[in-house]
Amino acid sequence: MIKRVNYLALKAEDPAAAAAFAAEKLGYSLAHVGDDGTHYLRANGIDPYTLVYKQATEPGLHHISYLVENETKLALAAEHLTKVGVSVEHVDAPEWNHAPAVRFRTPAGHLIELTTGIHTLLPVASIVEPSAATSGPVVCDHIGLGAPDLDTEVTFAFEALGLLSSSRIHTPDGLEVMHFLRAPGRFLYHCLVDVRTPEPSFHHYQMSLKSVDSFYATYESLKSNGVEIQWGPLRHGPGHNIALYFQDGAGYWCEYSVEEEMILDDEHYAPRTWTIDDPHVIDEWQTGPPPVAMMGPPPMPPDNPDQEAIRKEVFARVGQMINTRLYVGLSKVNMTSPPPPIEVIHAHLQWALKLEADGALFAAGPFVDDAGSMVGDGLFIVRANSNAEAAEILAQDPIHRGHYRDCTVYGWTLHEGKINVEFNLSDQRYSLR
């Protein structure tokens, strides 16, 4: 049924900012902007577009588009999905420059699309001319999706989508936490990764590069563009691909990778079971653990009835809090750079005061030791409409522009706290604590 990933569409508060970040820093080119503000980005492959940002107030996956071979196969796929009890929607032109499609949801609620496009017998990255992809992404080859009921989601991938198992990762006591799935006859190790998560969620997306040379050229390009590589380069156990991870302009985790394992004989291939305590499962090179924000804490067993009641109580109370969306910038010393000269520190102070006057700066300050001495790193909390906008604001700091410090931006929600202001009317003095 499925041949390969066509593109993915992600929700973004500011699609224009996310698309600009991708075009300026990540190696994409802008293909089209829709009347509704949807931004379509082209990679260095053969597809009209590979990454789409759609305007939304809440983050998450909008949909994944997979290709089938032709219109006859699309009709047969729709028939098969209906036969196994999946509700499908036929859409004539769901997006810009798009063929007719069928859309449906997985048991966890993820929206999947099947359509027709450019059919290839081999993986796209293998047929693209090297001169067209010296650096930057070529094609999306797999997506990671989270679901609390991983078993049901994997069964759906087998029975409804016709995918095959390449490998799985378990906890030592046998709880499955990840399953790698591939399209039959397509050679690539996986086109979908199902991940056990507390709630249905978008986990990450991957882009294949042309070669190892282009991988390291892209690695250097990302760093020079101010993109923080938060994990990698490394080599995964499942798939054995060389990879690096960072967050895109909308805050989503993105994997750039190369040299993915090829499976040439579906009939006789035996899926491997890894365990999370195997030190080679996530990184054969042992370069370090993944970011907690990406992988999350170790999986937990399902709530019992008492825990479920407590969970509902907790989140009901959280719903009553101020819930103000802000962005935190962690500004860390660049150990390869000399300390900033006093002229840069002065310019940094003037920039921060202007940011405060403009209303964009919520709070900022340096980290200190017990004696109150500054240790070099600092923290900003800014008001912005998206991760990309916050990153652009903080990139203007003279200390960051001069690469004296590197700044990583995280979305943050203000929940709790207390501010006391004392104002003496008689002498117009006030104190803040």
Buried (B, 14 or more C-beta within 10 A) or exposed (E): BBBBBBBBBBBBBBBBBBBBBBBBBBBBEBBBBBEEBBBBBBBBBBBBBBBBBBBBEEBBBBBBBBBBBEEEBBBBBBEBBEEEEBEBEEBEEBBBEBBBBBBBBBBBEBBBBBBBBEEBEEBBBBEBEEEEBBBBBBBBBBBBBBBBBBEBBBEBBEEBBBBBBBBBBBBEEEBBBBBBBBBEEBBBBBBBBBBBBBEBBBBBBBBBBBBEEBBBBBBEBBEEEBBBEBBBBBBBBBBEBBBBBBBBBBBBBBBBBBBBBEBEEBEEBEBEEBBBEEEEBBBBEEEEEBBEEBBBEEBEEEEEEEEEEEEEEEEEEEEEEEEEEBBBBBBBBBEEEEEBEEEBBEBBEEBBEEBEEEEBBBEBEEEEEEEEEEEBBBBBBBBBEBBBBBBBBBEEBBBBBBEBBBBBBBBBEEEEEEEEEEEEEEEEEEEEE
